[in-house]
């Protein structure tokens, strides 16, 4: 049978665009459907605008610390509207770049909501198109628990478009997004409270990292409340919000921001017309080649719920394009040693196993830690400390994990990820000459094990 397209991609986020562009580059006839914005969550309401806001929040510290270096500044004033307008302009520019990348690579772009009619047919804007392969790359969507008054809360989608900076913010959650936005609001001057129902935020990260960030955020005056959750939200006559906690306490705020998880975006996608199966959490089930139960339908990125990071979706998109249209170049995505950063203030950078994971996997572990005041702060009153940690296998001397909390942690850990991916040992680290004076050199000068 002759199909209209070799590949029809639903969703123009990072993974979908990467698959489409490279499939077209390999000679395939490709179409992409997008109902919202080009670039997906990351470009529009995720990592890119979030990091721009993190940069904005960090300036408060820079102004404060500059006096130690001889700078005398007039009172600094912050304007939220200017930051948001400039952010919007940059996102618009990136949308244009994504549009050009697709069109210039020969991809047909369909703007509208696509629905799968059968395993080889998609309907969009009243028209039907057939495809040998259909790729679901529709990403995720933030969830707000349906407690009484949940309609008064916002998610990350709305946070990027607030008309003004709230004076008092409650951030609910304990993952990346909650910790990052708590840092943004706090850094920009809002009175910020972070509520998390567990004992300590960032579950799954190394214990030393979690505790260190807790200490640093507490030093900065952020209100951290653990084992706390909201039972209901009520809007007050003056427009403010009252959160009643499950323990009976009441907190008032001007904004309640939920970052308690994301669901796969499968609304009105037509999966009932296919054999595609979902797992217990609602994500699309795929095999190692990203095929669903219907072999002609594939899925990748956040919608399959494996590792929900933009670079992972990009790698998955590349793998799909190669397997389908350039099999001689195909290689599976390696999900081990994936580096990541949390753009909290201070930043977290991590790659490899946590100490807890290493022990659970049966390794005999030796850990090395260093805590120090960064050189930049020695002329200031700031008492922030950086944490660096290496998790090492005692028998093989192989470095299993590398973790950091401090300025530019993500930038520093990226290079170390290559070393860990290549199987570097602690001896390799020890024999590497450091770049002096830098914080990064601490990773090659740690000699005494924790407790040693």
C-alpha positions in Angstrom: 0.0 0.0 0.0 1.2 3.5 -0.8 1.0 5.9 2.2 0.9 9.7 2.2 3.8 9.7 4.6 6.5 7.3 5.8 6.3 8.9 9.2 3.6 11.0 10.8 4.7 12.6 14.1 2.1 13.9 16.6 3.8 16.5 18.8 6.5 19.1 17.9 8.4 18.9 21.1 12.1 18.1 21.4 11.7 14.3 20.7 9.2 14.7 17.9 11.1 17.4 16.1 14.4 15.5 16.3 12.8 12.3 14.9 11.0 14.2 12.1 14.0 16.3 11.0 16.4 13.4 10.9 13.9 11.0 9.2 13.4 13.6 6.5 17.2 14.0 6.2 17.4 10.2 5.7 15.0 10.6 2.7 11.7 9.8 4.4 8.5 11.6 3.7 7.5 13.1 7.0 4.7 15.2 8.6 4.4 16.7 12.0 1.2 17.8 13.8 1.2 20.3 16.6 -1.8 21.9 18.3 0.0 24.3 20.7 3.5 25.6 20.2 6.6 24.4 18.5 9.4 23.2 20.8 7.1 21.5 23.3 7.2 21.9 27.1 11.0 22.5 27.3 11.0 25.6 25.0 7.7 27.1 26.0 6.8 26.3 29.6 9.7 24.2 30.8 13.5 24.2 31.0 14.3 27.2 28.8 12.0 29.9 30.3 12.6 28.4 33.8 16.3 28.9 33.5 15.8 32.4 32.3 13.8 33.1 35.4 16.5 31.4 37.5 19.1 33.7 36.0 16.8 36.6 36.9 16.4 35.4 40.5 20.2 35.0 40.9 20.9 38.7 40.3 19.7 39.5 43.8 22.7 37.6 45.2 25.1 39.2 42.8 24.0 42.7 43.8 24.3 41.8 47.4 27.8 40.3 47.0 29.2 43.0 44.8 29.9 45.3 47.7 32.7 42.9 48.9 34.4 43.6 45.6 34.2 47.3 45.9 31.0 48.0 44.0 28.6 50.6 45.3 25.2 50.3 43.8 22.0 52.3 44.1 19.0 50.3 45.5 18.3 47.6 43.0 14.7 47.4 41.8 13.1 44.4 40.0 10.3 44.5 37.5 8.5 41.2 36.9 6.7 42.5 33.7 10.0 43.3 32.0 11.4 39.9 32.8 8.3 38.1 31.5 8.1 40.3 28.3 11.8 39.6 27.5 11.3 35.9 28.2 8.3 35.8 25.9 10.3 37.5 23.1 13.0 34.9 23.4 10.6 32.0 23.4 8.9 33.5 20.3 12.3 33.6 18.6 12.9 29.9 19.5 9.5 29.0 18.1 10.5 30.5 14.8 13.8 28.6 14.8 11.9 25.3 15.4 9.5 26.2 12.5 12.5 26.9 10.2 14.3 23.7 11.3 11.3 21.6 10.4 10.3 23.3 7.1 13.8 23.6 5.8 14.5 19.9 6.4 11.5 19.0 4.2 9.0 18.2 6.9 5.3 19.0 6.3 3.9 20.9 9.2 0.2 20.5 10.1 -1.0 23.0 12.8 -4.0 21.6 14.7 -5.1 18.7 16.9 -4.3 15.3 15.4 -6.3 12.2 16.2 -5.4 8.6 15.3 -8.2 7.0 13.3 -6.5 3.6 12.8 -2.9 2.3 13.0 -2.0 3.9 9.7 -4.4 7.0 9.6 -4.4 10.4 11.3 -7.1 13.0 11.1 -6.4 16.7 11.5 -8.4 19.8 10.6 -11.1 17.6 8.9 -8.5 15.9 6.7 -7.2 12.3 6.8 -3.6 11.3 6.1 -2.1 7.8 5.9 1.3 6.9 7.2 3.4 3.8 7.3 4.5 4.8 10.8 2.8 7.1 13.4 4.9 8.5 16.2 3.3 9.7 19.4 5.4 12.5 21.0 2.8 14.5 22.8 4.7 14.9 26.0 3.3 15.6 29.5 1.0 18.0 31.3 1.1 19.2 34.9 -1.4 17.8 37.3 -3.1 19.6 40.3 -4.8 17.3 42.8 -8.6 17.7 42.8 -8.9 19.0 46.3 -11.6 21.5 47.2 -10.6 24.8 45.7 -8.0 23.4 43.4 -9.2 25.8 40.7 -7.5 28.6 42.6 -4.1 27.0 42.3 -1.7 27.3 39.3 0.8 25.0 37.7 4.1 25.7 35.9 2.1 26.4 32.7 0.5 29.5 34.3 3.5 30.5 36.4 5.4 31.7 33.3 2.6 34.1 32.4 1.7 35.7 35.8 0.9 39.4 35.3 2.7 40.3 38.5 5.0 38.7 41.0 3.0 37.5 44.0 4.0 38.8 47.4 3.4 35.5 49.2 3.7 32.1 47.4 3.1 28.5 48.6 4.9 26.0 46.4 3.6 22.5 46.8 5.8 19.5 45.8 9.2 18.1 46.3 10.7 17.4 42.9 12.7 19.4 40.4 10.0 21.9 39.4 8.9 22.6 43.0 12.5 23.2 44.3 13.4 25.3 41.2 10.3 27.6 41.3 10.6 28.0 45.1 14.1 29.4 44.4 12.8 31.6 41.6 10.0 33.2 43.7 12.2 33.5 46.8 15.1 35.0 44.8 12.9 37.6 43.2 11.6 38.8 46.6 8.4 36.8 47.2 7.8 35.4 50.7 8.0 31.7 49.7 7.0 28.6 51.6 7.7 25.1 50.1 5.3 22.4 51.3 6.1 18.7 50.7 4.2 15.7 52.0 7.4 13.6 52.5 10.2 13.8 55.0 12.7 15.6 52.6 12.5 16.9 49.0 14.2 15.5 45.9 13.5 11.8 46.5 15.9 9.7 44.5 18.8 12.1 44.7 21.8 11.3 46.9 21.1 11.8 50.6 24.0 14.1 51.1 22.7 16.3 48.2 19.2 16.5 49.7 20.4 17.4 53.2 22.9 20.0 51.9 20.3 21.8 49.8 18.0 21.8 52.8 20.7 23.5 54.8 21.4 26.1 52.1 17.8 27.0 51.5 17.2 27.3 55.2 20.2 29.7 55.4 18.6 31.8 52.7 15.4 32.2 54.8 13.1 30.0 52.7 10.3 28.5 54.7 10.5 24.7 54.2 7.7 22.6 55.6 7.9 18.8 55.3 5.3 16.2 56.1 2.8 18.9 55.1 0.0 18.9 52.6 -3.0 21.0 51.7 -6.5 19.7 52.3 -8.4 22.6 50.8 -8.0 26.1 49.3 -10.4 29.0 49.8 -10.4 32.3 48.1 -10.7 35.3 50.5 -12.8 38.4 50.0 -9.6 40.4 49.3 -8.5 38.0 46.6 -5.9 36.2 48.7 -5.9 32.5 49.2 -6.2 30.5 52.4 -4.7 27.0 52.4 -6.0 24.6 55.1 -3.5 21.9 55.7 -4.3 18.3 56.6 -3.0 18.9 60.1 -5.5 21.7 60.5 -3.1 24.6 60.2 -4.0 27.5 57.9 -1.6 29.4 55.6 -2.3 32.5 53.6 -0.8 33.3 50.2 -1.4 35.3 47.1 -0.4 32.4 44.9 -0.5 28.6 45.4 1.7 26.8 42.9 1.5 23.0 42.4 4.4 21.0 41.1 3.2 17.5 42.2 3.7 15.5 39.0 2.9 15.4 35.3 0.7 13.1 33.4 1.1 11.9 29.8 -0.8 14.1 27.3 -3.1 11.7 25.5 -6.4 13.6 25.5 -8.6 13.0 22.5 -5.7 11.2 20.7 -7.8 8.3 19.5 -5.9 5.6 21.2 -9.2 3.7 21.6 -9.0 3.2 17.8 -5.7 1.3 18.2 -4.2 -1.6 20.1 -1.9 0.7 22.0 -1.7 -0.2 25.7 -1.0 2.0 28.7 0.9 1.0 31.9 -0.5 1.4 35.4 0.5 5.0 35.6 -1.1 5.9 32.3 2.0 6.1 30.2 2.2 4.5 26.7 3.8 1.0 26.8 6.6 0.6 24.3 9.3 -2.0 23.7 13.0 -1.4 23.4 12.5 0.0 19.9 9.7 2.4 21.0 7.0 0.3 19.3 3.6 0.0 20.9 1.3 -3.0 20.8 0.5 -1.8 17.3 3.8 -2.1 15.5 3.1 0.8 13.2 2.6 3.2 16.1 5.6 4.3 18.1 6.0 6.6 21.1 8.8 8.4 22.9 9.7 11.1 25.3 7.7 12.1 28.4 4.6 10.2 27.1 6.3 6.8 27.8 7.5 7.9 31.3 11.0 6.5 31.2 13.5 9.3 31.8 11.6 12.6 31.4 14.4 14.8 30.3 14.7 16.8 27.1 18.1 15.3 26.0 16.7 11.8 26.5 13.8 12.6 24.3 16.3 13.9 21.7 18.3 10.7 21.9 15.1 8.6 21.6 14.0 10.6 18.5 17.3 10.0 16.9 17.1 6.3 17.6 13.7 6.0 16.1 14.7 7.9 12.9 17.8 5.8 12.5 16.1 2.5 13.1 13.3 3.2 10.6 15.2 5.0 7.9 19.0 4.5 8.4 19.3 1.2 10.2 23.0 0.9 9.5 23.5 3.9 11.9 21.1 2.7 14.5 22.2 2.3 18.1 20.0 2.0 21.1 19.7 4.7 23.7 21.9 4.0 26.8 19.9 5.0 29.9 22.8 4.6 32.2 25.0 7.5 33.4 22.5 10.2 32.3 23.6 13.5 33.8 21.1 16.0 35.0 20.9 19.3 36.8 18.3 20.9 39.1 18.4 24.7 38.7 17.7 25.4 42.3 19.6 28.2 44.0 22.2 26.8 44.6 22.3 24.4 41.6 22.5 20.7 41.7 24.5 18.6 39.2 24.5 14.8 39.3 25.5 11.8 37.2 25.6 8.1 38.0 24.5 6.3 41.1 23.7 7.8 44.4 25.4 6.2 47.4 22.0 4.6 48.3 21.6 3.1 44.8 25.2 1.8 44.8 24.7 0.0 48.1 21.4 -1.4 47.0 23.0 -2.7 43.8 25.5 -4.6 46.0 28.6 -2.5 45.6 31.1 -2.1 48.4 31.1 1.7 48.5 33.7 4.3 49.4 32.5 7.9 49.4 34.5 11.1 49.1 32.9 14.4 50.1 34.1 18.0 50.2 32.3 21.0 51.6 33.8 24.4 51.2 33.0 28.1 50.8 33.4 29.1 47.1 36.3 31.5 46.4 33.9 34.1 45.0 32.3 34.4 48.4 35.4 34.9 50.5 35.2 38.7 50.1 31.5 38.7 51.1 29.3 38.0 54.1 27.6 35.1 52.3 28.2 31.8 54.1 26.9 29.5 51.3 28.9 26.3 51.0 29.4 24.0 48.1 29.1 20.2 48.3 31.0 17.8 46.0 30.7 14.0 46.3 32.1 11.0 44.6 30.7 7.5 45.0 33.4 4.8 44.3 33.3 1.0 44.1 35.9 -0.1 46.6 36.9 -3.3 44.7 37.2 -1.9 41.1 38.0 1.7 42.1 35.5 2.7 39.4 33.6 6.0 40.0 30.0 5.1 40.2 28.5 8.5 40.8 29.3 12.2 41.0 27.2 14.8 42.8 27.5 18.5 43.4 25.5 21.3 45.0 26.9 24.8 44.2 27.3 27.4 41.6 27.4 26.1 38.0 26.9 22.5 39.1 25.3 21.5 35.9 28.1 23.0 33.8 30.7 21.2 35.8 29.0 17.8 35.9 28.5 17.7 32.1 32.3 17.2 31.6 32.5 14.6 34.4 29.6 12.7 32.8 31.9 11.9 29.9 34.5 10.5 32.3 32.0 8.3 34.1 30.5 7.1 30.8 34.0 6.1 29.8 34.5 4.1 33.0 36.9 6.4 34.9 38.3 5.2 38.1 39.1 7.2 41.2 42.8 6.8 40.3 42.0 8.5 36.9 40.5 11.4 38.9 43.4 11.5 41.3 46.0 11.6 38.4 44.1 14.4 36.6 45.7 17.8 37.2 43.1 20.4 38.3 42.4 23.8 36.9 43.4 26.3 39.6 41.8 28.2 41.1 38.3 26.7 40.4 35.7 24.9 42.3 35.8 22.1 39.7 39.3 21.1 40.7 38.0 19.8 44.0 36.7 16.7 42.1 40.3 15.7 41.4 41.8 16.5 44.8 39.5 14.6 47.1 41.7 12.0 48.8 40.1 11.1 52.2 37.1 8.9 52.2 34.1 9.9 54.3 34.7 8.5 57.8 38.3 7.7 56.8 
